[in-house]
Amino acid sequence: IDLQAPNVRGRSENFEVVRDASGALTAYRNQFAQGNNIGVQGAATLKWRPGAQDSVNVNLQYVPTWNSLNTDSIERSPSGALRSVLAGVTDYDSNYTAELGADWEHRFSPTFSTKLIGLATTTNVDQSDVFDIYTAPSSCVTRTQSRSTNGGERVARLTATWRVTDDHTLEFGGEGAFNFRETGLNILVQPQGGAQVQLPLAVSNAKVEEIRGEGFVTDVWAIDKGLRLESGFTFEASRITQTGDQNKEREFSYPKPRITATWVMDPSNQFRASVQRD
C-alpha cells in the first residue's frame, strides 16, 4: 500500500512590453497568477497464490486533487493610463483519476493455461471560471465559464496458451472494450447592471462512446535451434457513437495479420524480419 499527499503552491508575476510591427510601444501588461494544488495519491497491489495452479494480481489506484488558480492581468497604455483589468478565479471542483486492474492465471496442465485480465479506468474534471473584466473608462463585464470532462475505459481479455509440442506454442483468445468521453461547456456573460446572457456554442455538450471487440490467434514455431517463426492474426470490430448536441454513428472493422522470423546466426548476431498490418 502506497499513500502520498502532493501539495504544490506557487505564485508567478509577469511583465510584458507590447510593440507593433514597426517596434513602436503599444501597451504594458502586468500579469499575476497564484495556484494552489492539493492532492492525494493512493495505490494498492495484491499478489495472491490460492493454489499451485492459480495466480491472482490486483492493482488499485485513486488520485483526487483539489486545485484552484487566481489570475490578474492589468494593461496600460504607453503613457501609463489604465486600459483594462481582468481578475479571475478558477476552481476544479471534482478532479480525480481512478484505476482498477486484475488478472487471474490458471494452469490446467504443464502445457495449457488461461489468463483472464480486467481493467477499469475513470477520469473526471469539473472546472469553473469567473472573470471580472473592466475596460476603461467605465465598462465592466462578468464572464462565467463551467466545463466538465468525464471519461473512462472498461476492458476484459481472455487468453489461452497451449504448448502443442516442444516446438509449437499456440495462443488465442478475445478482448472486449467499452470507452467513453463526455464533455460540457457553458459560458455566461453579464454586463454590469444587466442580465446574464448565454453564449451560443456549437457542439458544446457531447458524449462519445466506443464498443470494440477483437479475436486473435498466434502461433510460435521453433523450426530449429536458431530459427523461430511467429505468425498471428487479429480481427477488430468497433462502433463509435456521438450523442448530445449532435448524433452520429460509425462502424469499423479491421483485420491485422502479422508474421515475424528470427534467425540467431551465432551468439553475437541475430537477424529479424517482420511484416504486419496495424
Salt bridges, closest charged atoms under 4 A:
GLU13 OE2 - ARG11 NE 3.12
GLU16 OE1 - ARG29 NH1 3.20
ASP54 OD1 - HIS106 ND1 2.66
GLU75 OE1 - ARG29 NE 2.87
GLU75 OE2 - ARG83 NH1 3.66
GLU105 OE1 - ARG107 NH1 3.77
ASP166 OD1 - ARG163 NH2 3.59
GLU175 OE1 - ARG157 NH1 2.64
GLU175 OE2 - ARG212 NH2 3.46
GLU209 OE2 - LYS207 NZ 3.64
GLU210 OE1 - ARG212 NH1 3.38
GLU214 OE2 - ARG157 NH1 3.51
ASP219 OD1 - HIS168 ND1 3.00
GLU230 OE1 - ARG228 NH2 3.73
GLU236 OE1 - LYS256 NZ 3.18
GLU249 OE2 - ARG239 NE 3.95
